[in-house]
Amino acid sequence: MSGVQISSISNDSPAERSGLRVGDVVLTINGRAPTDIIEYQQMVDDANPVFVLQRDGEELQRRVIVTKAAGEKVGLSIDSAIFDRIRTCDNHCTFCFIYQLPKGLRRSLYVKDDDFRLSFLYGNYTTLTRFTEFDLERVISEGLSPLYVSIHTTNPQLRGEMLRNPRGATSLRWLHALLDANIVVHGQVVLCPEINDGIELTRTLEDILTHYSRLESVSIVPIGISAFSAEATMREHSEAEAREVIARVQEFCNIGEEMFGRKFIFASDEFYLIAGLSPPSADELPSLDEAENGVGLVAAFEQSFRLRASMAKLGSGFFQSVDGATGLGYRAPRFTEENPLNCESQDLILLTGEYAAPLLRELLAEYGYSTEVIGVENRYFGGNIKVAGLLTATDLGRVISERGLEHLYAIPDLCLSENRFLDGLSLSDVPGNVVVVETTGAGLRKFLDAHSAPGRKTESLPT
């Protein structure tokens, strides 16, 4: 253990009063070296935790007692969620999006994790191929719930082939063990045409009802294909195939409701958009808890817009935690800079992904907003990538230059992580006058109302 660095300290907190400083490297707490933010939070929850730390420029270690009551917050953040080493993925999935990335992006984007701790902390999906008895014991004893598990198929041979890992054929035994221990688990099936759909999808859904009915939810999502994919067997779904998938999933969702009194198997909103259908509304779903996993994403945004109330902030697929968030936040901030803009005599144009654009146009028209909406074609990744979260500065800049620099453009903060786009560029690299807006319905409506208010000219808008 080399320790973990303190990145911020709250004013007048126990940490500040005890003499801890930003930049201090924490080596142990109460005589133990925490391996992740989960252990760290358990250790500092005690009264008067004892920190051993290394301060820059000093050879000797410092021992600091942080005076606080049990359960009181220490008042500091640390620079990562995993202190030892992220457990990387040793699968080579045929559909893995990391293999479809172009060269030259941020190094962190090429990290494949299969770490149950990141599943708990961020909602990342794990295949359980690197899960162990020790991990199971820790999950149960510490109540690390919910977890998120990539199922893909319940056919052992096919699962091993899709993951290109022989352990893929047997690792769902851990799913049984987790459910037997009453750990809440959300499942996901990435559906690949002519691979794990059709008869194989039917088998998987039958097995879920028969053997994994205690799953909290199961999301069926389409494969994402970029122009950089080298997998000849991978292709996107057609409209007809998407409609077939929706019908089959709905059938088993209904069977599950009849058998167990609840709906827990869903096709993602993206399947509905591919099929040319309207995604389910909030009234048609038991909850919007799975919006981040693509089920009810549209409904959550619309409800937030209509109610002017912020719902849970949504992530951007498996990229949502790659860069590593501060310890207590669990999510890397998207955009933290100011939004200086000049609204005078400028028409507002909203830029978003191709999937969201038509839905956004309908919603704005319903509420009387005449703002233009442009669905930005994702030429950077190509393929069937049409979500807002994977927009790059390169594509945004191209559209802005084509449409004209005299307009004011609003983009969703979803496509940024720590002020950077996926192509490594920042907002200053995008031409024209651009403002970043929080990717919630309430955030967008607040911005639209502020922009249209009389007398507003130059200001900084909150994100």
C-alpha positions as CSV (number, residue, x, y, z in Angstrom):
1,M,0.0,0.0,0.0
2,S,1.4,3.4,-1.0
3,G,-1.4,5.3,0.6
4,V,-4.2,7.6,-0.7
5,Q,-4.0,11.3,-1.0
6,I,-6.4,13.8,0.6
7,S,-7.9,16.0,-2.2
8,S,-10.1,18.4,-0.2
9,I,-11.0,19.3,3.4
10,S,-14.2,21.0,4.6
11,N,-14.0,24.1,6.6
12,D,-14.3,23.7,10.4
13,S,-14.5,20.0,10.0
14,P,-12.9,17.4,12.4
15,A,-10.2,16.8,9.7
16,E,-9.3,20.5,9.6
17,R,-9.4,21.0,13.3
18,S,-7.1,18.0,13.8
19,G,-4.5,19.4,11.4
20,L,-5.0,17.2,8.3
21,R,-4.1,19.0,5.1
22,V,-4.8,18.7,1.4
23,G,-2.0,16.6,-0.2
24,D,-1.4,14.5,2.9
25,V,-1.1,10.8,2.0
26,V,-3.1,8.5,4.4
27,L,-1.2,5.3,5.0
28,T,-3.3,3.6,7.7
29,I,-6.4,4.3,9.8
30,N,-6.6,2.6,13.2
31,G,-3.6,0.5,12.3
32,R,-5.0,-0.8,9.0
33,A,-4.5,0.2,5.4
34,P,-7.9,0.6,3.7
35,T,-8.0,-0.9,0.2
36,D,-11.0,1.1,-1.0
37,I,-13.4,3.8,-0.1
38,I,-15.8,1.2,1.4
39,E,-13.3,0.2,4.0
40,Y,-12.3,3.8,4.5
41,Q,-15.8,4.9,5.4
42,Q,-16.2,2.1,7.8
43,M,-12.9,3.0,9.6
44,V,-13.6,6.7,9.9
45,D,-17.1,6.1,11.1
46,D,-15.7,5.3,14.6
47,A,-15.0,7.9,17.2
48,N,-11.6,9.5,17.1
49,P,-10.0,7.5,14.3
50,V,-6.2,7.5,14.2
51,F,-4.6,8.5,10.9
52,V,-1.0,7.7,10.0
53,L,0.1,9.8,7.1
54,Q,3.0,11.1,5.1
55,R,3.3,14.8,4.5
56,D,5.1,16.1,1.4
57,G,8.6,17.2,2.3
58,E,8.8,15.3,5.5
59,E,10.7,12.0,6.0
60,L,8.9,10.9,9.2
61,Q,5.3,9.7,9.2
62,R,2.7,11.7,11.2
63,R,0.2,10.2,13.7
64,V,-2.9,12.3,13.9
65,I,-6.0,11.6,16.1
66,V,-9.1,13.1,14.4
67,T,-11.3,14.1,17.3
68,K,-14.9,13.3,16.4
69,A,-18.0,11.5,17.6
70,A,-18.9,8.1,16.2
71,G,-20.9,8.6,13.0
72,E,-19.8,12.2,12.6
73,K,-18.3,13.0,9.2
74,V,-14.6,13.5,9.0
75,G,-14.9,16.2,6.5
76,L,-12.4,15.2,3.8
77,S,-12.4,13.7,0.3
78,I,-9.7,11.5,-1.1
79,D,-8.5,11.2,-4.7
80,S,-9.9,7.7,-5.7
81,A,-12.4,5.1,-4.8
82,I,-10.0,2.1,-5.1
83,F,-6.8,2.4,-3.1
84,D,-5.0,-0.8,-4.0
85,R,-5.6,-1.8,-7.6
86,I,-8.7,-2.0,-9.8
87,R,-9.4,-5.6,-10.7
88,T,-9.2,-5.5,-14.4
89,C,-11.3,-7.7,-16.8
90,D,-9.7,-10.7,-18.3
91,N,-12.6,-11.4,-20.7
92,H,-12.3,-10.5,-24.4
93,C,-16.0,-10.0,-25.1
94,T,-16.9,-9.9,-28.8
95,F,-19.2,-6.9,-28.1
96,C,-16.9,-5.0,-25.7
97,F,-17.0,-1.3,-26.6
98,I,-13.5,-0.6,-25.3
99,Y,-12.1,-2.7,-28.2
100,Q,-14.1,-0.4,-30.5
101,L,-12.4,2.8,-29.4
102,P,-10.0,4.7,-31.7
103,K,-6.4,5.2,-30.6
104,G,-5.3,8.4,-28.9
105,L,-8.1,8.9,-26.3
106,R,-7.4,9.4,-22.6
107,R,-5.6,6.4,-21.2
108,S,-8.3,5.9,-18.5
109,L,-10.9,5.1,-21.2
110,Y,-9.1,1.9,-22.2
111,V,-9.3,0.5,-18.6
112,K,-11.5,-2.6,-18.5
113,D,-12.7,-3.3,-15.0
114,D,-14.4,-6.4,-13.6
115,D,-14.3,-5.3,-9.9
116,F,-17.3,-6.0,-7.7
117,R,-16.4,-2.9,-5.7
118,L,-16.9,-0.6,-8.7
119,S,-20.2,-2.5,-9.3
120,F,-21.3,-1.5,-5.8
121,L,-19.9,2.1,-5.9
122,Y,-20.7,3.1,-9.5
123,G,-23.2,0.6,-10.9
124,N,-20.7,-0.9,-13.2
125,Y,-21.6,-4.3,-14.5
126,T,-19.4,-7.3,-13.6
127,T,-19.3,-10.7,-15.3
128,L,-18.2,-12.3,-12.0
129,T,-15.5,-14.2,-13.9
130,R,-12.9,-12.9,-11.3
131,F,-15.2,-13.2,-8.3
132,T,-13.9,-15.4,-5.4
133,E,-15.1,-17.0,-2.2
134,F,-13.3,-14.1,-0.3
135,D,-15.2,-11.6,-2.4
136,L,-18.5,-13.3,-1.6
137,E,-17.8,-13.4,2.1
138,R,-17.0,-9.6,2.0
139,V,-20.1,-8.7,0.0
140,I,-22.3,-10.6,2.4
141,S,-20.6,-9.5,5.7
142,E,-20.5,-5.8,4.6
143,G,-23.9,-5.8,2.9
144,L,-22.5,-4.5,-0.4
145,S,-25.8,-4.2,-2.2
146,P,-27.0,-3.7,-4.8
147,L,-24.6,-5.2,-7.3
148,Y,-24.8,-5.2,-11.1
149,V,-24.2,-8.4,-13.1
150,S,-23.7,-8.9,-16.8
151,I,-25.6,-12.1,-17.7
152,H,-25.8,-11.9,-21.5
153,T,-26.9,-15.5,-21.8
154,T,-27.5,-18.4,-19.5
155,N,-26.2,-20.9,-22.0
156,P,-22.9,-21.9,-20.4
157,Q,-21.1,-22.7,-23.7
158,L,-22.4,-19.6,-25.5
159,R,-21.5,-17.4,-22.5
160,G,-17.9,-18.7,-22.5
161,E,-17.7,-18.1,-26.2
162,M,-19.1,-14.5,-26.0
163,L,-16.8,-13.6,-23.1
164,R,-13.9,-15.5,-24.7
165,N,-13.1,-16.8,-21.3
166,P,-13.8,-20.4,-20.1
167,R,-14.8,-19.1,-16.7
168,G,-17.7,-17.3,-18.3
169,A,-19.4,-20.7,-18.6
170,T,-19.4,-21.2,-14.8
171,S,-19.3,-17.8,-13.2
172,L,-23.1,-17.4,-13.0
173,R,-22.8,-19.8,-10.0
174,W,-21.8,-16.7,-8.0
175,L,-25.1,-15.0,-9.1
176,H,-26.9,-17.9,-7.4
177,A,-24.8,-17.4,-4.3
178,L,-25.5,-13.7,-4.1
179,L,-29.2,-14.1,-4.6
180,D,-29.2,-16.9,-1.9
181,A,-27.6,-14.4,0.5
182,N,-30.4,-11.8,-0.3
183,I,-28.0,-9.4,-2.0
184,V,-29.9,-7.1,-4.4
185,V,-28.7,-7.7,-7.9
186,H,-29.6,-6.0,-11.2
187,G,-28.9,-8.0,-14.3
188,Q,-28.1,-7.0,-17.8
189,V,-28.2,-8.7,-21.2
190,V,-26.3,-7.1,-24.1
191,L,-28.1,-8.5,-27.0
192,C,-26.2,-9.3,-30.2
193,P,-28.1,-10.1,-33.4
194,E,-27.8,-13.8,-34.4
195,I,-25.7,-14.6,-31.4
196,N,-27.6,-14.5,-28.1
197,D,-31.0,-13.4,-29.4
198,G,-33.9,-15.4,-30.9
199,I,-34.0,-18.9,-29.4
200,E,-31.1,-18.1,-27.1
201,L,-32.8,-15.0,-25.7
202,T,-35.9,-17.1,-25.0
203,R,-33.8,-19.6,-23.2
204,T,-32.1,-16.9,-21.1
205,L,-35.5,-15.3,-20.2
206,E,-36.9,-18.7,-19.3
207,D,-33.9,-19.4,-17.1
208,I,-34.2,-16.0,-15.4
209,L,-37.8,-16.8,-14.4
210,T,-36.9,-20.3,-13.3
211,H,-33.5,-19.9,-11.6
212,Y,-32.9,-16.2,-11.1
213,S,-36.3,-14.8,-10.2
214,R,-35.0,-12.9,-7.2
215,L,-33.1,-10.5,-9.5
216,E,-34.2,-7.0,-8.8
217,S,-34.3,-6.1,-12.5
218,V,-33.1,-7.4,-15.8
219,S,-32.3,-4.9,-18.6
220,I,-32.1,-6.1,-22.2
221,V,-29.9,-3.6,-24.1
222,P,-28.7,-3.5,-27.7
223,I,-25.1,-3.8,-28.7
224,G,-23.3,-0.6,-29.5
225,I,-21.2,-0.8,-32.7
226,S,-18.6,1.9,-33.6
227,A,-16.8,2.3,-36.9
228,F,-13.7,0.9,-35.2
229,S,-15.2,-2.5,-34.5
230,A,-13.1,-5.4,-35.9
231,E,-15.7,-8.1,-35.1
232,A,-17.2,-9.4,-38.3
233,T,-20.0,-11.2,-36.4
234,M,-21.2,-8.0,-34.7
235,R,-23.9,-5.8,-36.3
236,E,-26.7,-3.5,-35.2
237,H,-30.4,-4.5,-34.9
238,S,-32.8,-3.7,-37.7
239,E,-36.1,-2.0,-36.9
240,A,-37.9,-5.3,-37.4
241,E,-35.5,-7.2,-35.1
242,A,-35.9,-4.5,-32.4
243,R,-39.7,-4.8,-32.5
244,E,-39.3,-8.6,-32.2
245,V,-37.1,-8.2,-29.2
246,I,-39.5,-5.8,-27.5
247,A,-42.4,-8.2,-28.0
248,R,-40.5,-11.1,-26.6
249,V,-39.2,-9.2,-23.6
250,Q,-42.7,-7.9,-22.9
251,E,-44.1,-11.4,-23.0
252,F,-41.7,-12.6,-20.4
253,C,-42.2,-9.4,-18.3
254,N,-45.9,-10.2,-18.2
255,I,-45.2,-13.9,-17.3
256,G,-42.9,-12.7,-14.5
257,E,-45.6,-10.4,-13.2
258,E,-48.2,-13.3,-13.2
259,M,-45.7,-15.6,-11.4
260,F,-44.1,-13.3,-8.9
261,G,-46.4,-10.3,-8.7
262,R,-43.9,-7.8,-10.1
263,K,-42.4,-6.6,-13.3
264,F,-38.6,-6.9,-13.5
265,I,-37.6,-7.8,-17.1
266,F,-37.4,-4.8,-19.5
267,A,-36.2,-3.8,-22.9
268,S,-34.1,-0.6,-22.8
269,D,-35.4,2.6,-24.3
270,E,-32.8,2.3,-27.0
271,F,-34.6,-0.7,-28.4
272,Y,-37.8,1.3,-28.7
273,L,-36.0,4.1,-30.5
274,I,-34.4,1.6,-32.9
275,A,-37.9,0.2,-33.5
276,G,-39.4,3.6,-34.2
277,L,-41.6,3.3,-31.1
278,S,-42.2,5.5,-28.1
279,P,-40.4,4.3,-25.0
280,P,-42.5,3.4,-22.0
281,S,-43.9,6.3,-20.0
282,A,-43.4,6.7,-16.2
283,D,-46.9,5.3,-15.7
284,E,-46.0,2.1,-17.6
285,L,-42.9,1.3,-15.5
286,P,-42.9,0.1,-11.8
287,S,-40.2,2.7,-11.1
288,L,-37.6,4.9,-12.7
289,D,-34.7,3.4,-10.7
290,E,-33.2,1.7,-13.8
291,A,-33.1,4.9,-15.9
292,E,-29.3,5.0,-15.7
293,N,-29.3,1.5,-17.2
294,G,-31.4,2.6,-20.1
295,V,-34.9,1.5,-18.9
296,G,-37.1,4.6,-18.3
297,L,-34.4,7.0,-19.3
298,V,-36.7,9.0,-21.5
299,A,-39.5,8.8,-19.0
300,A,-37.3,10.1,-16.2
301,F,-36.2,13.1,-18.3
302,E,-39.7,13.9,-19.3
303,Q,-41.0,13.7,-15.7
304,S,-38.2,15.9,-14.5
305,F,-39.0,18.4,-17.3
306,R,-42.7,18.4,-16.6
307,L,-42.4,18.6,-12.8
308,R,-39.4,21.1,-12.9
309,A,-37.9,18.8,-10.3
310,S,-34.4,17.2,-10.5
311,M,-34.5,13.4,-10.7
312,A,-31.4,11.3,-10.1
313,K,-28.6,12.5,-12.3
314,L,-27.9,10.0,-15.0
315,G,-24.6,8.5,-16.1
316,S,-23.2,7.8,-19.5
317,G,-22.8,4.0,-19.8
318,F,-19.6,2.3,-18.6
319,F,-17.6,5.6,-19.0
320,Q,-19.3,7.1,-16.0
321,S,-16.6,6.1,-13.5
322,V,-13.5,5.4,-15.6
323,D,-11.7,8.5,-14.6
324,G,-12.2,7.8,-10.9
325,A,-14.3,10.1,-8.7
326,T,-13.3,11.7,-5.5
327,G,-13.9,9.3,-2.6
328,L,-17.1,10.7,-1.1
329,G,-18.7,11.7,-4.4
330,Y,-18.4,8.4,-6.2
331,R,-18.8,10.2,-9.5
332,A,-16.3,12.3,-11.4
333,P,-17.7,15.8,-11.8
334,R,-18.8,16.5,-15.4
335,F,-18.4,20.3,-15.7
336,T,-17.0,22.5,-13.0
337,E,-16.0,25.6,-15.0
338,E,-18.1,28.8,-15.3
339,N,-20.4,29.3,-18.2
340,P,-19.6,32.8,-19.5
341,L,-22.0,33.6,-22.3
342,N,-23.5,36.5,-24.1
343,C,-27.2,36.0,-24.7
344,E,-27.8,39.3,-26.4
345,S,-29.4,39.0,-29.9
346,Q,-28.5,35.3,-30.1
347,D,-30.9,32.5,-31.1
348,L,-30.5,29.5,-28.9
349,I,-29.9,26.1,-30.4
350,L,-29.8,22.8,-28.4
351,L,-27.3,20.2,-29.5
352,T,-27.9,16.5,-28.4
353,G,-27.6,13.0,-29.7
354,E,-29.6,11.7,-32.6
355,Y,-31.7,9.5,-30.4
356,A,-32.8,12.3,-28.1
357,A,-33.4,15.0,-30.7
358,P,-36.9,14.1,-31.9
359,L,-38.1,13.4,-28.4
360,L,-36.7,16.7,-27.2
361,R,-38.4,18.5,-30.1
362,E,-41.8,17.1,-29.2
363,L,-41.4,17.9,-25.5
364,L,-40.3,21.5,-26.2
365,A,-43.2,22.0,-28.7
366,E,-45.7,20.7,-26.1
367,Y,-44.6,23.3,-23.6
368,G,-44.4,26.2,-26.1
369,Y,-40.7,26.5,-26.5
370,S,-39.6,27.3,-30.1
371,T,-35.9,26.5,-29.5
372,E,-34.2,24.7,-32.4
373,V,-32.9,21.2,-31.6
374,I,-30.1,19.5,-33.7
375,G,-29.3,15.9,-33.4
376,V,-25.6,15.7,-33.8
377,E,-24.3,12.8,-36.0
378,N,-21.6,11.0,-34.2
379,R,-19.0,10.7,-36.9
380,Y,-16.2,10.3,-34.4
381,F,-17.3,6.8,-33.3
382,G,-19.6,6.1,-36.3
383,G,-21.6,2.9,-36.4
384,N,-24.9,3.0,-34.5
385,I,-23.6,5.4,-31.8
386,K,-26.4,8.0,-31.3
387,V,-26.5,8.7,-27.6
388,A,-25.7,12.2,-26.2
389,G,-23.2,10.8,-23.7
390,L,-20.8,9.8,-26.4
391,L,-20.7,13.1,-28.2
392,T,-17.3,14.6,-28.7
393,A,-16.0,18.2,-29.1
394,T,-14.9,17.2,-32.6
395,D,-18.5,16.5,-33.8
396,L,-20.0,19.4,-31.8
397,G,-17.5,21.8,-33.3
398,R,-18.2,20.5,-36.8
399,V,-22.0,21.1,-36.5
400,I,-21.5,24.5,-34.9
401,S,-19.2,25.7,-37.7
402,E,-21.7,24.5,-40.3
403,R,-24.7,26.1,-38.6
404,G,-23.0,29.4,-37.8
405,L,-21.0,30.9,-35.0
406,E,-23.5,33.7,-34.4
407,H,-25.8,31.5,-32.4
408,L,-25.8,30.4,-28.8
409,Y,-25.4,26.6,-28.4
410,A,-26.4,24.5,-25.4
411,I,-24.9,21.1,-24.9
412,P,-25.6,18.4,-22.2
413,D,-23.0,18.0,-19.4
414,L,-23.5,14.3,-19.9
415,C,-20.8,14.3,-22.7
416,L,-18.2,15.8,-20.4
417,S,-16.1,14.2,-17.6
418,E,-13.9,16.5,-15.4
419,N,-14.4,19.2,-18.1
420,R,-13.1,17.0,-20.9
421,F,-14.9,15.3,-23.8
422,L,-14.1,11.8,-24.8
423,D,-11.8,13.0,-27.5
424,G,-9.7,14.7,-24.9
425,L,-10.8,18.3,-25.9
426,S,-12.3,20.8,-23.6
427,L,-15.1,23.4,-24.0
428,S,-12.6,26.0,-25.0
429,D,-11.7,23.9,-28.0
430,V,-15.3,24.1,-29.3
431,P,-15.9,27.1,-31.6
432,G,-18.6,29.7,-31.0
433,N,-20.6,30.6,-27.9
434,V,-21.4,27.3,-26.0
435,V,-23.0,26.8,-22.6
436,V,-23.2,23.5,-20.7
437,V,-26.5,22.5,-19.2
438,E,-27.3,19.9,-16.6
439,T,-28.6,16.7,-18.3
440,T,-31.9,16.6,-16.5
441,G,-35.3,17.8,-17.6
442,A,-35.5,20.2,-14.7
443,G,-32.0,21.5,-15.5
444,L,-32.9,22.1,-19.2
445,R,-36.2,23.8,-18.4
446,K,-34.5,26.1,-15.8
447,F,-32.0,27.1,-18.5
448,L,-34.6,27.6,-21.2
449,D,-36.7,29.9,-18.8
450,A,-33.6,31.8,-17.8
451,H,-32.5,32.4,-21.4
452,S,-35.9,33.6,-22.5
453,A,-36.4,36.0,-19.5
454,P,-36.3,39.7,-20.5
455,G,-33.3,41.8,-19.7
456,R,-30.8,38.9,-19.4
457,K,-27.6,39.6,-21.2
458,T,-24.2,38.5,-19.9
459,E,-24.0,36.2,-16.9
460,S,-22.8,32.9,-15.6
461,L,-25.4,30.2,-15.5
462,P,-25.2,27.4,-13.0
463,T,-24.8,23.8,-14.2
